[in-house]
Amino acid sequence: MPNLSEIDLGSALLSTVILVGFIATAFAFVKLTIIGINYVKANYLKQKEEHKEEKKLKGF
């Protein structure tokens, strides 16, 4: 194990912050993807229900 005085604290801290940033960015993309999928599904189902109601109003 290297001596404590030989460790470059700034470089280690910067590497840790960059790694945490990449992980946070990945979580943000996953969250935005899930929100987008749910938004599309909700609007598609709403549009589909409105289309069914229009058919019922015609009487056919």
N, C-alpha and C positions, 0 to 999 in steps of 0.2 A: 504494500500500500504506500502510495507516495506521501511524502511529508506534507503537512498542512501548508507550509510556506511555499511549496512548489506548485500548488494549485492556483491557476489563474482565475480568481473569483469573478472578474468581469466577464470573461469568456464563458464560464459556466453559467452565470446568471443570464447572459444574453441567449445562450442556447436553450435554456429552460423556458424563457419567455417566448422565444420563437416557436418551440414545440407546443406550448400551451396555446399560442395563437392559432397554429394550424388545427389543433383539436377543436378549439372554439369555432373556427370557421367551418369545419366539417359539420359540427352540430347545428350551426346556423343554416347551412345548406339543406341538411336533412329536415329541419323544422320548416323551412320555407317550402320545400317540396311537399311535405305532408299537408301544409296549409293550402297549397295550390291544388292538390288532388282533392281535398275535401271541398274546396270552393267549386271546382268543376263538377264534382259529383252532385253537390247540392243544387247547382243551377241546372244541370241536365235533368235531374229528377223533377224539379219545379216545372221546367219547360215541358216535360213529358206528361205531367199531371194536367197542365193547362190544355195540352193538345187533346187529352181524353175528355176533358170537360167540354171542349168545343164540339166534339163528336156527339156527345150526349144532348147538347142543345139543338142539334140539327134534327133529331128525331129518327135517325136511321140506325 
